[in-house]
Each structure stands twice: as structure tokens, then as C-alpha cells.
Amino acid sequence: MDIVLVHGYNVTATSTYGVLPKRLKAAGHRIKHVYLGKYVTLDDDIMLPDIVRAFQSALLEAYGGALDKPFACVTHSTGGLVARSWVETFYGDAMASVPMSHLIMLAPPNHGSRLAELGKSRLSRLRSMVGIEPGLKVLDALELGSEFQWNLDSSWIRKKIHDAPGFYPVAISGQWIDKKLCDPIVPATYERGSDGVVRAASANPNMQKISISPDGQVLREGMGGIPFLITPKTAHSEEAHGIMGRIPARGSDPVLEAILAALDVQSREEYQDLEADFALKTARLQRQEAYYDGSRLNRYCQAVFRVTDSIGNVLSDYALEIIDSSMRGDRLPSGFFGDKHQNEVNPEKFVYYFDYDRLSKVKGGKLGFRLTSAPDTPLIEYREAAFLAPHADAVLHPNQTTYIDVVLNRRVNKKVFELTKKLSYQKITGEPGSGWID
């Protein structure tokens, strides 16, 4: 079996892989060749779909024009999105023939990275001063709540890509902050529940999606059973704690051991055993370990909302409130809130980040949201959407992301169009009447 390594964003040399290629080569595991991926991210005109197409071309060249032999793929950070998108783009409707047998993602921003926003703002300005492009379109895809992530994750859920026979996706991440990389004025670099770049809840490919129609009907979908492991004292990058950099030239390491265990999987039964083992280790870590400051290593969760209306418009101006059993948002447990973000390119997407362990203690047990939108004209109105789950775990899961697709009912006032038999002069006004069209 060959292994293809795919790096992340902002990489300019293959040294980013550290000793991992040599350790994989020396580990056996029926490994024949190790290929190091090299791709461009620091170009403002390059998009992730461009990188995915180039990945396909590079694979075809490496394998003589035919991908008829199985290979494993080990990715870091953005490389996980590249590989997942490659699978969906070229084999999403033909998973029986996918040549990638194992997809092992290290710290993947499956559901975005808070730092992408920084990359497009302050970092972008700094780089432009020295003539370096930050790769704005790649960062658009990495931003929390991006259209790229929404479409990719929705497709994986709908097509059940993760359940394809002979295909074994795995994710490994950290929840440790490297203090040397912390920026006191950039909270994302020391955000709890993350590795300093990617949140554990964002790295985890297991997810659920809740769709709420204008008439209040609820559709639930999801993707589960994918092995997900949080390893101890693991940050996103650099040598001391970085998920790749921490792997030593000799000796054991929990990240390396997890990669090798994933490569050992050859059946669905072994895959399920790995998922159970990773879940047990993650639960033990989050129960027993502490941050560098001694505080508890709580579990966090993420919710990505998309707000549209019943005729297909995307809405950018809306009010979104998290509520409890009293249908109020001012009685939630203290300290539960982590962060919120409205996507810059697609403002109909809104992301909340919560301390799950605190929020799950909500009074009365029930948890949900209320969403309203008020158009600028009195002739159009939206019905309020409210959703209340019987318990927190019905809408949010620890270490996971929930996508919530809300479609508001757009109502038109009957005064927008009237017919009359009066042939005398009548003024047409924008004053609303009492009748509404649903």
C-alpha cells in the first residue's frame, strides 16, 4: 500500500511533514511508497476546488494515468478538506471504485477555523506590505460557516460517503494550546477546546444536520461512527506540541500510534473497534487531563446556522437567540458561551461555539433557538421560527458540529397587488393592510 501525505494551508516546504514520512516508511504496514504532497495556497486566485483538481492530476501522473491500486492518505489541517473534497468530487457517486482506502486526517478544519478570518484581515494586510498574497479564496473556504464546508458536509451526509465499503476515514486532533504561539490580542490562538487553530468540534467529522421547514417540520440527518481521537498535549503545529512536529525520530508517540492503528484497519469490524477505542481514550483524556493552567479540559460544541426564506432568498439580517424551556435566552448557564461568527462571504451563515459541559446543564433540560427577521418594508414579513429540543444532546453533541438549516416563511401583504372595478383615479400606496399571503 502506498501513502500520500497532504499538508495544510500556508506551507512553503515539505519540511512541514517532519519525520512522519520516514516513520511511516519504517513502520512496515505493507507500505511500498510514500508520496509527499506539494500544493500552492498563498495565491489569492487559487480556490480549494482548483487544488482538488490539481490533486487528481498529480495522482494520475504518479500512477501512470490509472488509479486502480489502493492507497492511503494522511493529511494535516487544510489537507483534510482537500482529500475529502477529492473523494466527493471524483468518487462521491461511485464509492465502490474509490482507490483511497484510508483517510487519516490530522487536525482537519472540517467545519472551519476561527483563524481564517484573521488571515483575511490583519494577516492579509501585513503580507500585502511585503508582496505575499494570503490566499484569500482558500481562506474563504476555511472561514467558519463557509459555503464550501456546508456543501461538502451536506454531500457526505446525503451520500453516506463515510459508510462506503473498504473506505476508512479517521480524524485525530488536539485540545492543547502551545503558549509560545499564543497571541494575547488574538483570542483564537488560545481558544479553549481547540489546538490553537482548529477546534476539536470542528475537526471531528461526525456531525448532525437539522433542517426546519417554513411549516415547522423537522428533518434530522447525520454522519456518525467515524473514529475520532483527541491526543494528549497536542497543538496544531510547531515541534514541541504540534500534531506532526511532536512525532519523534525514534520511540513511541500517541499520534503516530493512532495513525498506525488506523492504517491497520482492514474490515468494518476493525473500523468499529477503532472508533470505540478512540472514543474511550478521548473521554478519558477530557475527564482526567487539564490545561496548562490547571483548569478543566471541558468539551465544546459548535452550531452552524443557515438562514433562508421560503422562496429561496438568503437572509443576512436576522436575530438568533439560544433559548431554554422557558423560551428565554437570559437564563442559560453562566460561562457556556464561547464565540459567535457571521460568515463574511455568506452572511446567511452564523456560527455559535459553546462549552457543552456547561450548556448541557441548562435548567429544565430543554434547549433550542428562536430566529426572527424584519424586512425593511412593512409589506413583507417573516414568521418567527422557534425550535426546542427535549434535551441538549438532541440538538448539540460534545466535540461535534451541528448544522441547522432554517427556512423562514416569507409572507406578502395583500396590498402588494389589488384588483378594483373603480375606474376613477386611485392612488397606489405602500401602506399595508390586514391580510397576508402565506
C-alpha positions as CSV (number, residue, x, y, z in Angstrom):
1,M,0.0,0.0,0.0
2,D,1.2,3.5,-0.8
3,I,0.7,6.5,1.4
4,V,0.1,10.0,0.1
5,L,0.7,12.9,2.5
6,V,-1.2,16.2,2.0
7,H,-0.1,19.3,4.0
8,G,-2.2,22.3,5.1
9,Y,-2.5,26.0,4.4
10,N,0.5,28.4,4.4
11,V,3.1,25.7,3.7
12,T,6.1,26.5,1.6
13,A,8.3,23.4,2.0
14,T,7.9,19.7,2.6
15,S,9.8,20.0,5.9
16,T,6.3,20.6,7.4
17,Y,5.9,16.8,7.5
18,G,8.8,16.4,9.9
19,V,9.9,12.8,10.5
20,L,6.4,11.4,9.8
21,P,7.2,10.2,6.2
22,K,10.3,8.3,7.5
23,R,8.4,6.9,10.5
24,L,5.6,5.6,8.2
25,K,8.1,4.1,5.8
26,A,9.9,2.3,8.6
27,A,6.7,1.1,10.2
28,G,6.0,-1.6,7.7
29,H,2.2,-1.8,7.3
30,R,2.7,-3.2,3.8
31,I,3.8,0.4,2.8
32,K,5.5,0.5,-0.5
33,H,5.9,4.2,-1.4
34,V,5.3,7.4,0.5
35,Y,4.4,10.4,-1.7
36,L,4.7,14.0,-0.3
37,G,2.1,16.4,-1.5
38,K,3.1,19.9,-2.5
39,Y,0.4,22.4,-3.4
40,V,0.0,26.2,-3.5
41,T,-2.2,28.1,-1.1
42,L,-0.7,31.6,-0.9
43,D,-2.2,32.8,-4.2
44,D,-5.4,34.9,-4.0
45,D,-6.8,33.5,-7.2
46,I,-6.5,29.8,-6.2
47,M,-9.6,28.1,-4.8
48,L,-9.9,24.9,-3.0
49,P,-11.7,23.2,-5.9
50,D,-8.7,24.2,-8.1
51,I,-6.4,22.4,-5.6
52,V,-8.7,19.3,-5.6
53,R,-8.5,19.1,-9.4
54,A,-4.7,19.5,-9.3
55,F,-4.6,16.7,-6.7
56,Q,-6.4,14.4,-9.1
57,S,-4.0,15.3,-11.9
58,A,-0.9,14.7,-9.7
59,L,-2.3,11.3,-8.6
60,L,-2.9,10.3,-12.2
61,E,0.7,11.3,-13.2
62,A,2.2,9.5,-10.2
63,Y,0.2,6.3,-11.0
64,G,0.7,6.3,-14.8
65,G,-2.8,7.6,-15.7
66,A,-4.9,5.0,-13.8
67,L,-5.9,4.9,-10.2
68,D,-6.5,1.2,-10.0
69,K,-4.5,0.4,-6.9
70,P,-5.5,1.3,-3.3
71,F,-3.6,3.9,-1.4
72,A,-3.9,5.6,2.0
73,C,-3.9,9.4,2.5
74,V,-2.6,11.1,5.7
75,T,-3.5,14.8,5.8
76,H,-2.7,17.8,8.0
77,S,-5.1,20.7,8.6
78,T,-6.5,22.0,5.3
79,G,-5.2,18.9,3.6
80,G,-8.2,17.1,5.2
81,L,-10.7,19.3,3.3
82,V,-8.7,18.8,0.1
83,A,-8.8,15.0,0.4
84,R,-12.5,14.9,1.5
85,S,-13.4,17.1,-1.4
86,W,-11.4,14.9,-3.8
87,V,-13.3,11.9,-2.7
88,E,-16.7,13.6,-3.1
89,T,-15.8,15.2,-6.4
90,F,-14.4,12.2,-8.2
91,Y,-16.0,9.3,-6.4
92,G,-19.0,10.6,-4.5
93,D,-21.4,8.8,-6.8
94,A,-19.1,5.8,-7.4
95,M,-17.6,5.0,-3.9
96,A,-17.3,1.3,-4.8
97,S,-14.4,2.3,-7.0
98,V,-12.6,4.9,-4.8
99,P,-8.9,4.0,-4.6
100,M,-8.3,5.8,-1.3
101,S,-8.7,3.1,1.3
102,H,-7.7,5.0,4.4
103,L,-8.1,8.8,5.0
104,I,-6.3,9.8,8.2
105,M,-6.9,13.5,8.9
106,L,-4.7,15.3,11.5
107,A,-6.3,18.4,12.9
108,P,-8.6,18.9,9.9
109,P,-10.8,22.1,9.8
110,N,-13.7,20.0,8.6
111,H,-16.1,22.7,9.9
112,G,-13.8,25.7,9.6
113,S,-11.2,27.6,11.6
114,R,-11.6,30.8,13.5
115,L,-8.1,31.9,12.4
116,A,-9.2,32.1,8.7
117,E,-10.9,35.4,9.5
118,L,-7.6,36.7,10.9
119,G,-5.9,35.5,7.7
120,K,-8.2,37.6,5.6
121,S,-7.9,40.7,7.7
122,R,-4.8,41.6,9.7
123,L,-2.6,38.9,8.3
124,S,-3.7,39.8,4.8
125,R,-2.7,43.5,5.3
126,L,0.7,42.5,6.8
127,R,1.5,40.2,3.9
128,S,0.4,42.7,1.2
129,M,3.0,45.0,2.6
130,V,5.8,42.6,1.7
131,G,4.3,41.3,-1.5
132,I,2.9,38.0,-0.3
133,E,-0.7,37.0,-1.1
134,P,-2.5,35.3,1.8
135,G,-4.6,33.0,-0.5
136,L,-8.0,34.8,0.1
137,K,-10.2,32.3,-1.8
138,V,-8.7,29.4,0.2
139,L,-9.3,31.3,3.4
140,D,-12.9,31.9,2.3
141,A,-13.3,28.1,2.2
142,L,-11.7,27.8,5.7
143,E,-13.7,30.5,7.3
144,L,-16.3,29.4,9.9
145,G,-19.6,28.8,8.2
146,S,-18.3,28.8,4.6
147,E,-20.4,27.6,1.6
148,F,-17.6,25.2,0.7
149,Q,-17.9,23.4,4.1
150,W,-21.7,23.4,4.0
151,N,-21.9,21.8,0.6
152,L,-19.1,19.3,1.3
153,D,-20.6,18.2,4.6
154,S,-24.1,18.0,3.2
155,S,-22.9,15.9,0.4
156,W,-21.0,13.5,2.6
157,I,-24.1,13.1,4.8
158,R,-26.6,12.7,1.9
159,K,-24.4,10.2,0.0
160,K,-23.2,8.4,3.2
161,I,-19.7,8.5,1.9
162,H,-18.2,7.6,5.2
163,D,-20.0,4.2,5.1
164,A,-18.7,3.1,1.8
165,P,-17.2,-0.5,1.9
166,G,-13.4,-0.5,2.0
167,F,-13.2,3.2,2.8
168,Y,-12.0,4.1,6.3
169,P,-11.9,7.8,7.3
170,V,-10.4,8.8,10.6
171,A,-9.7,12.1,12.4
172,I,-7.1,12.8,15.1
173,S,-6.8,16.2,16.8
174,G,-5.6,18.0,19.8
175,Q,-7.0,20.3,22.5
176,W,-3.8,21.8,23.8
177,I,-2.5,25.3,23.4
178,D,1.1,25.9,22.7
179,K,1.8,29.0,24.8
180,K,4.7,30.1,22.6
181,L,2.2,30.5,19.7
182,C,-0.4,32.4,21.7
183,D,-1.1,36.0,20.7
184,P,-2.7,37.9,23.6
185,I,-4.7,40.1,21.2
186,V,-6.0,37.2,19.0
187,P,-8.3,35.0,21.2
188,A,-8.4,32.3,18.5
189,T,-4.8,31.3,19.3
190,Y,-5.7,30.4,22.9
191,E,-9.3,29.4,22.5
192,R,-10.4,26.6,24.8
193,G,-11.5,23.4,23.1
194,S,-9.1,24.0,20.3
195,D,-5.5,23.3,19.3
196,G,-4.8,27.0,18.8
197,V,-6.1,26.9,15.2
198,V,-8.8,24.3,14.8
199,R,-11.5,23.5,17.4
200,A,-11.9,19.8,18.3
201,A,-15.6,20.2,17.5
202,S,-14.6,21.4,14.0
203,A,-12.0,18.7,13.4
204,N,-14.5,15.9,14.3
205,P,-16.1,14.7,11.0
206,N,-19.0,13.2,12.9
207,M,-21.9,15.6,12.7
208,Q,-25.6,16.1,12.6
209,K,-27.8,18.3,10.4
210,I,-31.2,19.6,11.4
211,S,-33.4,21.1,8.7
212,I,-36.5,23.2,9.7
213,S,-39.1,24.0,7.0
214,P,-41.4,27.0,6.9
215,D,-44.2,25.0,8.4
216,G,-42.1,23.8,11.3
217,Q,-41.4,20.3,10.0
218,V,-38.0,19.0,11.3
219,L,-35.7,16.7,9.3
220,R,-32.7,15.1,11.0
221,E,-29.7,13.7,9.2
222,G,-26.2,12.9,10.4
223,M,-22.9,11.2,10.0
224,G,-21.5,9.1,12.8
225,G,-19.3,6.1,13.6
226,I,-16.1,7.7,12.3
227,P,-13.1,7.2,14.7
228,F,-12.2,10.5,16.3
229,L,-9.3,10.8,18.8
230,I,-8.0,13.7,20.8
231,T,-4.4,13.1,21.8
232,P,-2.8,14.5,25.0
233,K,-1.0,17.8,24.9
234,T,-1.3,18.2,21.2
235,A,-1.4,21.6,19.4
236,H,-1.8,22.4,15.8
237,S,1.7,22.9,14.6
238,E,5.4,23.5,15.6
239,E,7.8,21.0,17.1
240,A,7.1,20.9,20.8
241,H,3.4,20.1,20.7
242,G,2.3,20.2,17.0
243,I,0.4,17.2,15.9
244,M,3.1,16.3,13.3
245,G,6.0,18.1,14.8
246,R,5.7,16.3,18.1
247,I,6.4,12.9,16.5
248,P,9.9,11.9,17.4
249,A,12.6,10.3,15.2
250,R,12.6,7.3,17.5
251,G,10.3,5.9,20.1
252,S,6.6,5.9,20.7
253,D,4.1,8.8,20.3
254,P,0.3,8.7,20.7
255,V,-0.3,10.5,17.4
256,L,2.0,8.1,15.5
257,E,0.4,5.1,17.3
258,A,-3.1,6.3,16.3
259,I,-2.0,6.7,12.6
260,L,-0.6,3.2,12.5
261,A,-3.6,1.8,14.2
262,A,-5.8,3.4,11.6
263,L,-3.7,2.0,8.8
264,D,-4.1,-1.4,10.3
265,V,-7.8,-1.4,9.8
266,Q,-8.9,-3.8,7.1
267,S,-12.5,-4.5,7.8
268,R,-15.7,-2.8,9.0
269,E,-15.5,-4.7,12.3
270,E,-11.9,-3.5,12.9
271,Y,-13.1,0.0,12.0
272,Q,-15.8,-0.1,14.6
273,D,-13.4,-1.4,17.2
274,L,-11.1,1.6,16.4
275,E,-13.9,4.0,16.8
276,A,-14.8,2.6,20.2
277,D,-11.1,2.7,21.3
278,F,-10.7,6.3,20.2
279,A,-13.9,7.3,21.9
280,L,-12.8,5.7,25.2
281,K,-9.4,7.4,25.0
282,T,-10.9,10.8,24.2
283,A,-13.4,10.5,27.0
284,R,-10.7,9.5,29.5
285,L,-8.5,12.4,28.4
286,Q,-11.2,15.0,28.7
287,R,-12.2,13.7,32.1
288,Q,-8.7,13.4,33.6
289,E,-6.4,15.9,31.8
290,A,-6.2,19.6,32.5
291,Y,-5.0,22.7,30.6
292,Y,-1.5,24.1,31.2
293,D,-3.1,26.4,33.8
294,G,-4.6,23.5,35.7
295,S,-8.2,24.3,34.7
296,R,-10.6,21.6,33.5
297,L,-10.4,20.3,29.9
298,N,-14.1,20.8,29.1
299,R,-15.9,19.5,26.0
300,Y,-17.1,22.1,23.4
301,C,-19.6,22.1,20.6
302,Q,-20.4,24.1,17.5
303,A,-23.6,25.1,15.7
304,V,-23.7,26.4,12.2
305,F,-26.9,28.1,11.1
306,R,-28.1,28.9,7.6
307,V,-31.0,31.3,7.2
308,T,-33.0,31.4,4.0
309,D,-36.7,32.1,3.2
310,S,-39.5,30.1,1.6
311,I,-38.8,31.5,-1.9
312,G,-35.0,30.8,-1.8
313,N,-33.6,34.1,-0.7
314,V,-30.6,34.1,1.6
315,L,-31.0,36.4,4.6
316,S,-28.2,38.4,6.1
317,D,-30.2,40.5,8.7
318,Y,-31.7,38.4,11.4
319,A,-31.8,37.9,15.2
320,L,-30.8,34.5,16.5
321,E,-31.3,33.6,20.2
322,I,-30.5,30.4,22.1
323,I,-33.4,29.6,24.5
324,D,-34.3,27.2,27.3
325,S,-37.5,25.6,28.4
326,S,-38.9,29.0,29.4
327,M,-38.4,30.1,25.7
328,R,-36.0,32.7,27.0
329,G,-32.3,33.2,26.4
330,D,-31.4,35.1,29.6
331,R,-31.5,32.1,32.0
332,L,-28.9,29.9,30.4
333,P,-26.0,28.5,32.5
334,S,-23.2,31.0,33.1
335,G,-19.9,30.6,31.2
336,F,-21.4,28.5,28.4
337,F,-20.7,31.0,25.6
338,G,-17.5,30.7,23.7
339,D,-17.8,32.6,20.4
340,K,-20.0,33.7,17.6
341,H,-19.3,34.5,14.0
342,Q,-21.3,35.6,10.9
343,N,-19.6,34.4,7.7
344,E,-18.2,37.3,5.8
345,V,-18.8,36.0,2.3
346,N,-22.1,34.2,3.1
347,P,-23.8,36.2,5.9
348,E,-26.8,33.9,5.9
349,K,-24.4,31.5,7.8
350,F,-23.9,32.1,11.5
351,V,-21.7,30.0,13.9
352,Y,-22.0,29.6,17.6
353,Y,-19.4,28.0,19.8
354,F,-20.4,26.7,23.2
355,D,-18.9,25.0,26.3
356,Y,-21.1,21.8,26.0
357,D,-20.4,20.7,29.6
358,R,-21.8,23.9,30.9
359,L,-24.7,24.3,28.4
360,S,-25.9,20.8,28.9
361,K,-26.8,21.7,32.5
362,V,-29.5,24.1,31.2
363,K,-32.4,24.5,33.6
364,G,-35.3,22.3,32.7
365,G,-33.2,20.3,30.3
366,K,-34.7,21.6,27.1
367,L,-32.6,23.7,24.6
368,G,-33.4,25.4,21.4
369,F,-33.3,28.6,19.5
370,R,-35.6,31.4,18.2
371,L,-34.9,33.1,14.9
372,T,-36.6,36.3,13.6
373,S,-36.0,38.6,10.7
374,A,-37.6,42.0,9.9
375,P,-37.5,43.2,6.3
376,D,-37.2,47.0,5.6
377,T,-40.7,47.1,4.1
378,P,-43.9,46.7,6.0
379,L,-45.3,44.8,3.1
380,I,-43.2,41.7,3.7
381,E,-42.8,39.9,7.0
382,Y,-41.3,36.6,8.2
383,R,-42.9,34.2,10.7
384,E,-40.7,33.6,13.7
385,A,-39.0,30.2,13.8
386,A,-38.6,28.5,17.1
387,F,-37.2,25.1,17.9
388,L,-37.0,23.5,21.3
389,A,-35.4,20.1,21.8
390,P,-36.3,17.9,24.8
391,H,-32.7,17.9,25.9
392,A,-29.4,19.5,24.9
393,D,-28.0,16.3,23.3
394,A,-30.9,16.3,20.9
395,V,-29.5,19.4,19.2
396,L,-25.8,19.6,20.2
397,H,-23.2,16.8,20.8
398,P,-19.9,17.2,22.7
399,N,-16.9,17.6,20.4
400,Q,-19.1,17.9,17.4
401,T,-20.7,20.4,15.0
402,T,-24.4,20.6,14.2
403,Y,-25.7,22.2,11.0
404,I,-29.1,23.8,11.4
405,D,-30.8,24.9,8.2
406,V,-33.7,27.2,8.9
407,V,-36.2,28.3,6.2
408,L,-38.4,31.2,7.3
409,N,-41.9,31.6,5.9
410,R,-42.0,34.8,3.8
411,R,-45.4,36.5,4.0
412,V,-46.6,39.0,1.4
413,N,-49.2,41.7,2.3
414,K,-52.3,41.5,0.1
415,K,-51.9,45.3,-0.5
416,V,-48.9,44.5,-2.8
417,F,-51.4,43.6,-5.6
418,E,-55.1,44.5,-5.7
419,L,-57.8,44.5,-8.4
420,T,-60.5,47.1,-8.5
421,K,-63.6,47.8,-10.6
422,K,-63.4,51.5,-9.9
423,L,-62.3,53.4,-13.0
424,S,-61.8,56.7,-11.2
425,Y,-58.4,58.0,-10.1
426,Q,-56.9,56.0,-7.2
427,K,-53.5,56.4,-5.6
428,I,-51.3,53.3,-5.2
429,T,-49.6,53.4,-1.8
430,G,-47.2,51.3,0.1
431,E,-49.4,51.1,3.2
432,P,-50.0,47.5,4.4
433,G,-53.4,46.0,5.1
434,S,-54.6,43.4,7.5
435,G,-54.5,40.5,5.0
436,W,-51.4,38.4,4.4
437,I,-50.4,35.7,1.9
438,D,-48.6,32.7,3.2
